[in-house]
Amino acid sequence: MTTNIDNLPKLNEIIDENYVIETFNLTKRYKIRGKAQQLTALNKINLKIKEGEIFGLLGPNGAGKTTLLSILTSLIQPSEGYAKILGRNVLKEQYFVKKNVGLLLGADMIYYRLTGYKNLKFFAKIYNIKNYEGKIKDIIEMLGLTNKLHQLVETYSSGMKIKLALARILLIDSKILFLDEPMLGLDPTIVSDLMTVLKNLNKTIMIASHQMNVVEAICSRIGFLKEGNIIKVDTKENFVKFLQKEIKIQIKIGLDKIIELSDELSTLNYISDVERNKDNVFFNIQDRHCYPKIFGILQKYPIKQIKELETSLEDIFIKLNT
């Protein structure tokens, strides 16, 4: 089913200048061949993102992240609802939207049989960018591409290809960037470099990823997406507060006693989520007032190390889904 754009709000509606990305009950369904029931990729998504914000869209593969970014960049149309970019309706003003957004879909949007420089020059010509020579020089220096610029892209590493794809959208100088799994499969050093670049751009950025460490490190707010539904949207700090009453503990113990300890801990009402691996037991306690009770139990075992673990987005995601 295709959205009837005649029923959408008019362009002279009141624009909230605080938000540069907005979605209103955004829904996308796909027909499945041979089946009467449609697949719902997005279900009534409502988001508001402010100018300059780095927003993380976190969820597993198939959650609907790429679908959402494709709608916001006018690549596909929603089945229901609508979205606005910089106050303009995405369906009604596709030219405006494409002019003001940059989309990174991995390294798929660059030409491997051209050099890095010819790729950037080609896109500069398409977008009628003036003085592109100087802009290319500044961007490639920032991304560390100078030594590879005149080599064929097919000789680039995966990380270099992602950097070139990012250089392409930075050359266009879009006001809003949509990045779909930008760090997938990259070396940790390159990931760190790219995150530093993105933080310093002073642009509105939406990053869709299932890599929690990336989203946690760079995003000011995070939305959890599962099976096309937004579970929760909040700041990283508030997500941590959501779990702050529980403290995650790691205990290193001799292999011969690990099962015995984990079984005993599982019987206690002030302890939850007991897990174990080769020589560690992990569990949550309600608060630090529980420590005296725990130490009374642990003194019976050959404990090598005990420490508190920082709450991670993965902990939060698991908790939200239980």
C-alpha positions in Angstrom: 0.0 0.0 0.0 1.4 3.4 -1.0 0.8 6.6 1.1 -1.6 9.1 -0.4 0.4 12.2 -0.3 -2.8 14.4 -0.8 -3.8 13.5 2.8 -0.5 14.6 4.3 0.0 17.9 6.1 0.5 21.0 3.9 3.9 22.6 3.6 2.7 25.8 5.3 2.0 23.9 8.5 3.7 25.1 11.7 7.4 23.9 11.7 9.1 23.1 14.9 12.6 24.6 14.4 14.1 22.6 17.2 13.8 19.3 15.2 15.4 18.6 11.9 14.3 14.9 11.6 10.7 14.0 12.5 8.6 10.9 11.9 4.9 10.5 12.4 3.5 7.0 12.8 5.9 5.9 10.1 5.0 2.4 8.9 6.3 0.2 6.2 4.8 -3.1 5.1 6.0 -5.5 2.4 4.0 -8.0 0.4 5.4 -11.6 0.7 5.0 -13.7 -2.4 2.6 -16.5 -1.9 1.3 -15.2 1.4 -1.7 -13.1 2.3 -0.2 -11.5 5.4 2.2 -8.6 4.9 5.5 -8.2 6.6 5.7 -5.1 8.8 9.2 -3.7 8.6 8.3 -0.6 10.6 5.4 -0.1 12.9 4.2 3.5 13.7 7.7 5.0 14.3 7.7 8.4 16.0 11.0 10.1 16.4 12.2 13.7 16.9 15.9 14.6 16.5 17.4 18.0 17.1 20.0 19.8 15.1 23.5 18.8 15.8 22.5 15.6 17.6 24.2 12.3 17.0 21.4 9.7 17.3 22.0 6.0 17.5 19.4 3.6 16.1 20.3 0.3 17.7 18.9 -3.1 16.9 19.6 -6.6 15.5 19.7 -7.4 11.8 16.2 -7.3 10.4 14.9 -4.8 13.0 14.0 -2.2 10.3 17.0 0.1 10.6 17.9 0.3 6.9 14.2 0.6 6.0 13.9 3.6 8.2 16.9 5.3 6.8 15.8 4.5 3.2 12.4 6.3 3.9 14.1 9.3 5.5 16.3 9.7 2.5 13.4 9.3 0.1 14.7 6.0 -1.5 11.5 4.2 -0.6 8.0 5.4 0.4 6.2 4.5 3.6 3.0 2.5 3.7 1.5 4.8 6.3 2.6 7.9 8.2 5.1 10.5 7.0 8.4 12.1 7.8 9.9 15.6 7.7 13.5 16.6 7.1 14.4 20.2 8.1 10.6 20.9 8.3 9.9 19.6 4.8 7.7 16.6 4.0 10.0 13.8 2.6 7.3 12.6 0.1 6.4 16.0 -1.2 9.9 17.6 -1.5 12.2 14.8 -2.5 14.6 17.1 -4.3 15.0 19.3 -1.2 15.6 16.2 0.9 18.2 14.6 -1.4 20.0 18.0 -1.5 20.3 18.3 2.2 21.0 14.7 3.4 23.9 12.4 2.9 23.5 8.6 3.0 26.2 6.1 3.7 25.4 2.4 2.9 28.7 0.8 3.5 31.1 1.1 0.5 28.3 0.3 -2.0 28.1 3.9 -3.4 31.6 4.3 -4.8 33.1 3.0 -8.0 35.9 0.4 -7.5 37.4 0.8 -11.0 38.1 4.5 -10.5 40.7 6.1 -8.3 39.6 7.6 -5.1 40.2 11.1 -6.5 38.1 10.4 -9.6 35.3 9.1 -7.5 35.2 12.3 -5.5 35.6 14.5 -8.6 32.7 12.6 -10.3 30.4 13.3 -7.4 31.5 16.9 -7.1 30.5 17.4 -10.7 27.1 15.7 -10.2 26.3 18.0 -7.3 27.8 21.1 -8.9 30.3 21.7 -6.1 32.4 24.8 -6.7 36.1 24.8 -5.7 36.0 21.1 -5.1 39.7 20.6 -5.4 40.4 22.4 -2.1 37.5 20.6 -0.4 38.7 17.2 -1.6 42.2 18.0 -0.2 40.8 19.0 3.2 38.6 16.0 3.5 41.1 13.4 2.5 43.6 14.8 4.9 41.1 14.6 7.7 40.3 11.0 6.9 43.9 9.9 6.2 43.3 9.1 2.5 46.1 11.2 1.0 48.5 8.4 0.2 45.8 6.3 -1.5 43.9 9.0 -3.3 45.2 8.3 -6.8 45.1 4.5 -6.6 42.2 2.4 -7.8 39.5 1.8 -5.2 39.6 -1.9 -5.9 43.0 -2.0 -4.2 41.7 -0.3 -1.0 41.2 -2.2 2.2 37.6 -2.3 3.7 38.4 0.5 6.0 39.8 2.7 3.3 36.7 2.1 1.1 34.4 3.2 4.0 36.5 6.3 4.5 36.2 7.1 0.8 32.4 6.6 1.0 32.3 9.0 4.0 34.5 11.4 2.1 31.9 11.4 -0.7 29.0 12.5 1.5 31.2 15.0 3.4 32.2 16.6 0.1 28.5 17.2 -0.6 28.4 19.0 2.8 24.9 17.8 3.6 23.3 19.2 6.7 22.2 15.7 7.9 24.0 12.4 7.6 22.4 9.0 7.7 25.0 6.2 8.3 23.9 2.5 8.0 26.3 0.2 9.8 29.3 2.5 9.0 31.8 0.5 11.2 30.9 -3.0 10.3 33.9 -5.3 9.9 36.5 -2.5 10.3 39.7 -2.6 12.3 39.2 -1.1 15.8 41.9 1.5 15.1 39.9 2.7 12.0 36.7 2.6 14.0 38.2 4.9 16.6 39.5 7.3 13.9 36.1 7.5 12.2 34.2 8.1 15.4 36.6 10.9 16.2 35.9 12.4 12.8 32.1 12.1 13.2 32.1 13.7 16.6 34.0 16.7 15.3 31.7 17.3 12.2 29.1 19.3 14.1 26.4 17.9 12.0 23.1 16.1 12.7 23.8 12.4 12.3 21.7 9.3 12.6 23.7 6.0 12.9 22.0 2.7 12.4 23.9 -0.2 13.8 23.8 -3.4 15.8 27.3 -2.7 17.2 26.6 -1.5 20.7 30.1 -0.3 21.4 30.0 2.1 18.4 26.6 3.6 19.4 27.5 3.8 23.0 30.8 5.7 22.3 29.5 8.3 19.9 25.7 8.9 20.3 24.0 11.4 22.6 20.7 9.6 22.4 19.8 6.1 21.5 16.7 4.4 20.2 16.2 0.6 20.5 14.5 -0.9 17.5 13.2 -4.5 17.5 11.0 -6.1 14.8 10.0 -2.7 13.5 9.0 -1.3 16.8 10.8 1.4 18.9 11.2 -0.1 22.3 12.7 2.9 24.1 14.4 6.2 23.2 16.6 8.0 25.8 20.1 9.2 26.6 22.8 6.8 27.5 22.9 8.3 31.0 19.2 7.6 31.6 19.5 4.1 30.2 22.3 3.4 32.8 20.0 4.9 35.6 17.4 2.5 34.4 19.6 -0.3 35.6 21.6 1.5 38.4 19.8 -0.4 41.2 21.4 -3.6 40.0 25.1 -4.0 40.0 26.8 -6.5 37.8 29.6 -8.5 39.4 32.3 -10.7 37.9 34.0 -13.3 40.1 37.1 -15.3 38.9 37.2 -18.7 40.6 39.0 -22.0 40.3 37.4 -24.3 37.7 36.6 -27.1 40.2 34.3 -24.9 42.2 32.6 -22.7 39.5 29.5 -24.9 39.1 29.0 -25.2 42.8 29.3 -21.4 43.3 27.0 -20.5 40.5 24.4 -23.0 41.7 24.5 -21.5 45.2 24.2 -18.0 44.0 21.2 -18.9 41.9 19.2 -19.8 45.0 19.5 -16.3 46.6 16.6 -13.9 46.2 18.9 -10.8 46.1 20.9 -12.1 43.2 19.7 -12.4 39.6 21.0 -13.3 36.1 23.7 -15.8 37.2 25.9 -16.9 34.3 29.3 -18.5 34.0 32.0 -19.2 31.5 35.4 -21.1 31.8 36.5 -19.6 35.1 34.2 -16.6 35.8 30.8 -16.3 37.4 28.6 -13.2 36.5 25.6 -12.0 38.4 23.6 -9.0 39.4 22.9 -7.8 43.0 20.2 -5.3 44.0 22.5 -2.9 45.7 25.8 -2.6 47.6 24.1 -3.4 50.9 24.2 -7.0 49.7 28.0 -7.2 49.8 28.3 -8.4 53.4 26.0 -11.4 52.6 27.9 -12.2 49.4 31.3 -12.1 51.1 30.0 -14.5 53.8 29.3 -17.0 51.0 32.4 -16.3 48.9 34.8 -17.0 51.8 34.1 -20.7 51.3 35.4 -20.6 47.8 38.9 -20.2 46.2 38.1 -16.7 44.8 40.9 -15.2 42.6 39.2 -11.9 41.7 36.0 -10.0 42.2 35.0 -6.7 40.5 32.0 -4.6 39.4 31.3 -4.3 35.7 30.1 -1.1 34.1 26.6 -1.2 32.7 26.7 -1.6 28.9 24.1 -1.1 26.3 23.9 -4.8 25.8 22.8 -5.2 29.4 20.1 -2.6 28.8 19.0 -4.2 25.6 18.6 -7.6 27.2 16.8 -6.0 30.2 14.3 -4.2 27.9 13.5 -7.5 26.1 12.8 -9.5 29.2 
